[in-house]
Amino acid sequence: MRHFSFSIAKQGKGLARAGVIHTPHGDIETPAFTPVATKATVKALTPEMLAGIGARVLITNAYHLYLSPGPDLIEEAGGVGAFMGWKGPTMTDSGGFQVFSLGEGFGKKLSKFMPEQASPEEGVAVFDEELATSHGKLAIVDDEGVSFTSHADGSLHRFTPERSIEIQHKLGADIIFAFDECTAPTLERDYQKEAMDRTHAWGKRSLVAHRQNLEKGPEQGLYGIVQGGRYADLREESARTLGAMDFDGYGIGGSFSKHDLIGILEKVNVILPEEKPRHLLGIGEPEDLFLGVAAGIDTFDCVLPTRNARNGTLYTKRGKINLENAKYARDFTPVDSECPCYTCTNFSKAYLSHLYRSKEMLAGILGTLHNTYFLVSLAKDIRQSIMDDQFGQFRDEFLKNYKA
């Protein structure tokens, strides 16, 4: 008996929809924002804090957890949720993006979103900051898998689709992802096609490995990952190929420009099975949630809200503010007067500005709490607007005031 399923609660206009993902560790009402717990922790927040702000699901990183503390130890602890003290649903990625960061993307600071007219060296680094000080090109891709050296100690490792699934089975998340090859958006079309075809072959092998595990197969939902770079026709081909496979859901992977994203997501999600959930990997700032939901995305994850918070950049209904700017030193109003989170209820911009300027640990805690609450609650508000047939109006009103 399958313990993972998805149901649509309300189909809005166009592709926007509200749904529920049913997992062994609880339901995820969608659209939903998924905080990133890379190493089995959302930086600066406890599981109790996350539950308190309404987070329903966390995504952890299979590559990092494989290297430390190891999948066997986490399996012994009862799975990644039990290991980190999180009682709700969890996701694990396949490790594909981390291998990309170590190999083709290493040192380029490539982001999931490439700015229009950007050079490969521009953009926000989505891989962990510590990789920026690691050594050389670390990954070699072939049709069977990826050989790579650890960014931590240089030791040699090998990921194949079967090995990635085996690791994710041991990590025990409710939602896992097929092993894929994530490519740089700047690579030529021929390689994008080659990597996409490889991702499809790896997806099939991941699916076979998952279904053959009679214990884990029914417990964990496996998502295939749509690739194809910035080419809409390749994305459509990927969606058709993977959509014909019996995945439990689908991730949209790779990198985009904002302009590419809008049209590509709509074309992909029209093709993917309507009855399956869709996750946008690594993208999820406020404006992105509206773009994704309008194009049929159900769940999002992104490291930028927590990373921004650690660097002093917080979200408000009117856009981002950087609390290290001098103008906030004597601003005794909340970060966002409409926000009921603990940070906004109890502290002023002046106090937070002082904490950031003083490099106090509490700055990152309070900032991360606010930014995570902002995204989690915004996704819930978007869901309610779909249920009330008001999504278009809510989106337009929010984006009219929000300055990205």
N, C-alpha and C positions, 0 to 999 in steps of 0.2 A: 504493500500500500504506500502510495506517495504521500509524504508529509509536507510537500511544497506545492503551492498553487497560487493562482492570481485570478482575481475577479474585478470586473469593471463596475464601479458603483454609479457612475454618471458619465455619459459621453457628452462633452461640451460641443460647442460649435467648432467645426474644423477637426483638427486632430487632438485638441486638448481634452484630457479626461481625468477623472478621479477614480482611483481604484484601491484595492487592498491586496498586498502580498502576504500570503499565509505561510508561516514558517514554524518549525518546531519550537522556537523560542519566542513566539509571539507574532502578532500582525504588524505590518508596516502600511499605514495609510499613505497613499500617494496622491499627488506629488510629494516627495520627501527629499530633504537635504541630508546627506550622510556625512557626518564628521569623520575626518581621516585620523585613524589611530595607527600610524605607521608601524611602530614597534610595540604594539599592544598597549598603547597609551595615546590619548589625545593630549598633545603637549600643553601642560599647565593646568589641566582639568582632571578632577577625579570622576570615576563612573557615577558617583552620587550627584555631582554637579551636572553632568550630562543628562541624567535622568530627570533632574529637577527643572531643566530648561526645555524638556519635552523631546529630546533626541530619542529616536526609536531604533536606529540601526547605526552601526559603526563599520568602517572598512579598514582592514589591516593589510599589511604588506607581506606577501608570501616570500619575497626575496630576502627581506631583512630578517624575518622570523626564522627562515631556513638557516641563515648564517648565525643568528643568536636569538634565543637560546637553543634553537633546533626544534624540528617538528616532533621528534620522539618525546622530548620533555613536555611539550605543550599537550601532546596526546595523553601522556601520563597524568597531567593536571586536570584532564577532563575537557580539553578543547580550549580555544583561544578566549572564549567568553568567560569560562570559569577561571582560567589562568589570570585574567586581568580584573576579575570581579565585576564583570558586566553581565547583567541578567537578560538583556534583550537580544534581538537578532544581530548577527555579524555577517560581514562579507570578507573575502580575501581575494586580492587580485592574483594573477598568474605569475607575476614576476617579469612579464614581457617588457613593460615600460622601463623597469629598472635596468634590464639588460640593454635596452636601447640607449638609456642614459649613459651607461658605461662604455658602450661601443660607438655606434654611429653618431649619437648625440653628445658624446663626451666632450666637455670643454666648450660647447657651443651655447650653453644656457638656452636651449630651445624650449619653448613653452607649448602648451596645448593650443594656445591662441598665438599666432604670429601676427604682429602688427602689420597693417597694410604697408607695403613698400619697405619692409624690414630686411636687414641683412641677416644671415644665419647666426651672427654673433649677438643679435639683439633679442630682447624678450626676457621674460622672467624664467629663471631656472625652476623647473618643476621637481627635479630630483633633489634629494636631501642636500643641504648646504655642505656637509662634510665631504661629499663627492668632489666638490670643487678643488680640494687640496690633495686629491688622490693622484695616482700615477697613471700615465699613458692610456692608450686604447686598450680596453680590457675584455672585449667580447668578440667572438668570431661565430658568425651564423652559417649553418649549412642546412641541407634539407631535413636532416634528422633532428636537429636541435641547436643549442647554443652552448659553446664552451666559453667560460669566463673566469677571470680571477677576482677574488674578493677584494672589495675596496678597503676592507679592514686590515687584512694581513697578506694579501697577494696570493693566497692559496688557490689552486685550480679546482674548478667545479664544472658540472655539466647539467644543463636542464634540457630535457626532452618533454614533449607533451605528456607522456606517461609519468615521468618523474614529477612534473609540476602537479598533476592531478593527485599522485600519491602523497605529495607534501601537503596539498590542500585538504585531502581526506584526513590526514593526521591533525591538521590545525582545527578542523571540525566546524568551520563556519557554515551558516545556513545557506549562503549564496557564494559560489565559487565561479571562477572564470577560466575558460579554455586558454591554453597557451597560444600566444600570438606574437607576430613580429610587428612592433610599432615602428613606423618609419618617420624620418624627418620630413616636414612639409616641403622642404626645398629640393628633395631628391627628384630626379627625372622620372617621367612616366613609366619607362621600361622597368625601372627597379620597383616602383610602386606596384606595378602589375605582378612582378615576380614575388614580392613580399606578400601581396594579397593572396596569390595562389598558394603560397607556403602556409599562410595563416589558415586557409580553408582546409588544407591537408592536415595541419596540426589540430584544427578544430574537430575533424572527424576522428582522429586518433584520441583526442581528449575525451570525446563522447563515448567511444568504445571503452576506454579505460575506466571511465566513471560508471557506466552501466554494468560493467563486469564485477564491480564491487557491490555485492548484494546487501551488505550492511550499510554502507555510506550512500549508495546510489539513491535509495528512497528518502534519505534524510536531508540531503543537500541538493539545492537547485543549481544546475550548471548553465552558465550563460556562454553563448558563442559571441565572438567579437568581430564586428564589422570593420573592415579596413578599406584602403583604397586611396589614402592621401587626400589631396585637394581635388580629385577628379570625380565629378558627379557620376559619370558612366561606370567607373570602377566601383564606386560605393554602391550603386544600384546592382551591379553584378554580384558584389559581395553579399548584399542583403538577400538576393534571390537564392544564392548558393547556400548560405547559412540558414535562411528561412525554411529551406526544404529539409533541413536536418532537424531532428527531434530535440532541440535544446529547450530548457525550461524558461529561458529568457534570453535577452540579447544586450550586449554592451556595444556602444559606439565608441571606437577607439581612435587613436592617431591624433594628428594636430590639424588645426584649422586657422584660417583668418575669420574674423567676425562675419565678413561678407560671405565667405564660403559656407559658413555654418548654417545660415538660415535656409538656403535652398537645399543643401545636401541633406539635412536632417529630415525635412519634409519628404523628399524623394525616397529616402531610406525607410522611413517609418510607414509610408504607404505600402511598401512591399513586404516588410516584416509581418509575421502573423499578428493579427490584431489582438488575439487572446493571450499573448505573451508579454510580460513586462520588459521595459527598455530602460537601460541605464546609460547615462552620459558620463564617460570616464574622465576624471580629472578636470572637469569644467563645472563651475557652479557659483559665480559671484552673482549679486542681486539681479543685474540686467540679464544675465545668462539664464537664470531660472525661467524668466518670462519667454525668452527666445525658445528654450528647450521645450517647455510645456506646450506652447503654441504649436510646436512641430511634433508633439506626441511622445515626449520623454516623460518617464515616470519617476525616476530617481537620479540624483546627482551626487558627486563627491568632488571636493576641491581642497587643496592644501592652502590656498591663498587667504581665506578668512583667518585662519590661525596664524599663518606667517605674517600677514599684515598686522595682526594684533600685537605680535611680539616686537614689531618694528614701530609701533605707535600709530598705525593707521586704522581708524575705526569707521564703521558704517553708520550712517544716519539716513533718515528718510529723504534728506536733501543731498546725499552723496557722501563721499569719503572725506574725512578730516585727519590731519596729521597732528597729534597732540604735542609733538616736539616743537611745533612752530611757536614763536614768541607770543603771538596774539592770544594764545590760550593760557598763558601764565597767570593771568588775573581774571579768567572767565569762570565765574562760580555757578554756572548753569550746568545741567546734566549733559552728557554726550548727546543724547536724543531725548527731548522732553516728553515724547510720546511713548518711549520705551519703558516697560515695567520690569526690566531685568534687574538683578541685584546691583550691578554696577551703576546703572543710571538712577536707581532709586536712592542710593546711599552716597554717591560721590560726585564731585564736580570735575569739570574739565581741568580746572586749576590744580586740583589734587593729583589727578592722573598725569597731567603734564609734569608735575614735580617728580612723580614716581619714574616716569620714562627718562627724564633728564638726569635723575639720580641713579639710573640703572638698577632700580629696585626690582626684586623678583615679583612683587605684588603687581607691578605694572602689567606684566605679561598675563598674569592670572585674570585680573579684572578686565583687561582688554580682550582676551580670548573668550572669556565668559560672555561678554557683550556681543562680539562678532558672531560667535556660534549661535547664540540665542537669536540674533537678528536673522540669520539664514534659515534656521529651523522654523522659526515662527512665520517668516515670509512664505516658505513653502506651504505651511498649514493654511495661511490666509489665501494663498492661490488655490489650494484645494477647495476651501469653503466657497470661494468665488465661482468655481466651476459648478459646485453643488447648487449654488443659487442662480446659475445662469448669468453671472455677472463678470466673467473672466475678462472679457474685452475692456469693459469699463474700468475694472480694477487695474489692469495692466496699464492702460493709457494714463490713468490718474497718477499711478506710482511713478512711471517713467517720465511724466511731465515735470515732476518735482525733483527726481533723482538725477544728480549730475555725476556720471561715471568718471 
